[in-house]
Amino acid sequence: MKTSSGNFLLEDEILWESAGEGMKRQIMGYDGQIMLVKVKFNDGAIGYEHAHYHSQSTYVVSGVFEFVVDGVKQMVKEGDGIYIAPNVLHGAKCLEAGILIDVFSPMREDFLKK
C-alpha cells in the first residue's frame, strides 16, 4: 500500500468518493503519521456514531452540524473546530449543507483503496 500522497493535491484532479449516504470525501494529503480529508455533507446527512484509534481534529469550513463527542452534543458552524481523542465515540448530523476538514493521526489506512 502506498504510504504517502503526492506533494500537490489539486481539488479538480481528485475524485470524490462516497463516505456514506449524503456524504462524499476527498483525501487531500497523507503519510504514515497524518491524513487530511475534506468531507462534503448534504442537508440531513448523518455521520453515525463510531470510534477509531486515531486522534482527530475537525474544522468546519461551512454549514451547521450537531456533533456528539463522548455523549456531549454541541452545535458547530463555520469557523468552529472539534477535537476527538482516540477511541472516543463520536458522530455528526448535518443541519445545513457544508464541508468539514478532518485531520487524522496516524493516517486512516481504511480510507485508502487496497
PyMOL commands that set and color helices and strands:
alter all, ss='L'
color gray80, all
select helices_A, chain A and resi 11-13+109-111
alter helices_A, ss='H'
color red, helices_A
select strands_A, chain A and resi 17-20+23-30+35-41+46-50+55-69+72-77+81-84+90-105
alter strands_A, ss='S'
color yellow, strands_A
deselect
rebuild
show_as cartoon
